[in-house]
Amino acid sequence: MSIAEKVQAKFEKKTEQYEVKSHPQTNRLYHIELSKDSLANFLDKVKLEGVSVQQLEYTPYARFLVASYLLDQVGEEFGELLKGIVNDRESGGFTLGLRGVTEDTDEYVIFATAISHLIGTPNFDAMSGKYYARFTVKDTDNSDSYLRQAYRLFTFHTDGTFVDEPTDWLLMMKMVEQNARGGESRLLHLDDWKDLDVFVKHPLASHKFTYKAPSSKNVSQEVERPTFFNYNNKPGICFIDQFAYPETIEQARYLHDLSYSLENDSSVIELELPVGDLVIVNNIFWLHGRAAFEKDPNLNRELMRQRGRFHE
């Protein structure tokens, strides 16, 4: 059975409230469409209850309440469906969005929070000091990492490499986009990488590299992590080229060759994500990055990130 057939057979579903189908760009992901009525009713309930982004930041249990408001509109089984997809090795990811029902970025945050809390619990994001981070990419930048540098490739990596806590999943949502050409989200499923066996079987595959974050991340600790590890009897990966500190030439070459192979693999997906849409992927077997933008002095893109652990 092909990947496409497996994906379609497992989770495709259509109800009055939502439809789950294979993503138009890749059979590895699903695309989920919630009905516009369900989205509008959810946002009406949020307003009726007086939920604000500040309340979500200050009161952690309110984040689970907005998740329950969404389930009220689409059915209790929807949360199990999302968890099933993100935990499924053959897929492990999906996109969905607000379908133009609102363009209020605060409502984007609230909606994304409802979705993330159906899957797990977001980690504290030290860069922003919140459970989520919003950041812009503009024409000029003086940051100390590739995150905000528009005109260079943001290389493949997994999140959470330099913190001592599980980072099982990642959510990215497009909040604002103006004068942007290029800059697509790049994704690669570990099992589609042609050189996976080469690097998993290398003597340095299980070596614990030291990871240190730059000052902008507001994380002072150092952690040691192997690049590959066992995850449900298949490989998982932990890697970011910017923050790994090898101790020998051999180690440096291994990391360089691994990164080069990832960037040039034929299975890389350049995902088109409209404003108001989000993508969630399993951070253990999906790598992500960003293509370079074309030069434009008026470039303005804002993204939101949440990342965290699965529910016990």
Helices and strands as residue ranges (DSSP letters): H 3-11, E 13-14, E 18-22, E 30-34, H 36-48, H 53-58, H 60-74, H 77-87, E 93-97, H 105-119, E 120-122, E 133-138, G 146-148, E 154-157, E 169-178, E 185-189, G 190-192, H 196-200, E 208-212, G 215-217, E 222-226, E 228-231, E 234-237, E 244-245, H 249-263, E 269-271, E 277-282, E 286-290, E 300-310
